[in-house]
Amino acid sequence: MRDVINQSARRLPAATLYIVGAALAGWMIFAALSGLSGPDPVKALERGFGERGLQLLIAALLITPLRWAGINLLKFRRPLGLLGFGFISLHFASWLGLDMALRWSEILTDLLKRPYIIVGFAAFLLLIPLALTSNNFSIKKLGAATWKRLHWLAYPATLAGAVHFVMIGKVYTVESGLYLAAVATLLAARWARSQKKAPQTA
């Protein structure tokens, strides 16, 4: 099974994910404009963009554990991360432009006083340097070690995104709990792996 997945992954261009992601975003916008997304298209679009973004960020984090299991999807990590940032940006833009209608005084009040918005905005800010440096030029400019340390921000950013998703609902749901559990499990697995690799001290 691993060989089949690896062979299929080698044949599939990484750029395909960008095409699929753009098509998905386009469909979501079309569904909102045409009334296919329910009675509140603004909320549906805002939530949809945010949830797809979180799913993509979790998928990007999953690449490394899958590699430990012999499944090499490494070439898809950058597209998944950038698409995740793209959808999160659309989520933020939907909130600013459609939900809040660019009422800046209210936006500022929410950013300062509503905990779930503060957490979500913090996640968005953490993702910005990752998106800006997700290219080969930045790796060469920063150096591989510095670049790798910077991209550890993906972990707190995704965790903050999952917490934001839980807090938005105000009531705990199985869906939001699963997202949070998925991120926590991936972080715990990464931490456990790093502890095993760390040199033992007397």
JOCORMO-V440857 format. One record per residue. RES is the residue in one letter. D_LAST is the distance of its C-alpha to the last C-alpha in Angstrom with 2 decimals. Layout:
# JOCORMO-V440857
((RES D_LAST) (RES D_LAST))
This chain:
# JOCORMO-V440857
((M 41.96) (R 39.11) (D 41.20) (V 44.21) (I 42.38) (N 40.86) (Q 44.25) (S 46.01) (A 43.54) (R 44.10) (R 47.84) (L 47.77) (P 47.79) (A 45.32) (A 48.29) (T 49.80) (L 47.55) (Y 49.13) (I 52.56) (V 51.68) (G 50.10) (A 53.19) (A 55.47) (L 53.66) (A 53.90) (G 57.55) (W 58.30) (M 56.74) (I 58.88) (F 61.94) (A 61.38) (A 61.17) (L 64.31) (S 66.29) (G 65.49) (L 63.49) (S 60.35) (G 61.91) (P 63.75) (D 61.27) (P 60.52) (V 58.71) (K 56.17) (A 55.88) (L 55.25) (E 52.77) (R 50.78) (G 51.11) (F 49.76) (G 46.79) (E 45.98) (R 46.35) (G 44.09) (L 41.36) (Q 41.76) (L 41.44) (L 38.29) (I 36.71) (A 37.93) (A 36.32) (L 32.92) (L 33.46) (I 33.76) (T 30.05) (P 29.33) (L 32.49) (R 31.24) (W 28.17) (A 30.88) (G 32.77) (I 35.40) (N 35.75) (L 37.63) (L 35.85) (K 39.16) (F 40.28) (R 37.45) (R 39.14) (P 42.56) (L 41.19) (G 39.42) (L 42.51) (L 44.83) (G 42.73) (F 43.08) (G 46.77) (F 47.44) (I 45.53) (S 47.68) (L 50.78) (H 49.65) (F 49.33) (A 52.64) (S 54.36) (W 53.31) (L 54.46) (G 57.68) (L 58.87) (D 57.50) (M 57.64) (A 60.43) (L 58.86) (R 59.63) (W 57.23) (S 57.52) (E 56.62) (I 53.83) (L 52.30) (T 52.68) (D 50.93) (L 48.09) (L 47.53) (K 48.24) (R 47.52) (P 43.84) (Y 44.01) (I 45.62) (I 43.08) (V 40.22) (G 42.17) (F 43.04) (A 39.43) (A 38.55) (F 41.46) (L 40.42) (L 36.88) (L 38.50) (I 40.80) (P 38.40) (L 37.11) (A 40.70) (L 41.66) (T 38.86) (S 39.10) (N 40.75) (N 40.00) (F 41.32) (S 38.72) (I 35.87) (K 37.24) (K 37.96) (L 34.65) (G 32.45) (A 30.57) (A 27.27) (T 29.17) (W 31.44) (K 28.66) (R 27.08) (L 30.59) (H 31.24) (W 28.39) (L 31.14) (A 32.61) (Y 30.25) (P 31.22) (A 34.77) (T 35.20) (L 33.67) (A 36.08) (G 38.87) (A 38.23) (V 38.17) (H 41.37) (F 42.97) (V 42.21) (M 43.57) (I 46.74) (G 47.99) (K 47.64) (V 47.56) (Y 44.64) (T 45.61) (V 44.08) (E 44.34) (S 42.47) (G 39.85) (L 39.31) (Y 38.78) (L 36.22) (A 34.47) (A 34.48) (V 32.83) (A 30.24) (T 29.43) (L 29.13) (L 26.83) (A 24.62) (A 24.58) (R 23.68) (W 20.80) (A 19.47) (R 19.90) (S 18.03) (Q 15.00) (K 15.13) (K 15.45) (A 12.68) (P 9.87) (Q 6.72) (T 3.78) (A 0.00))
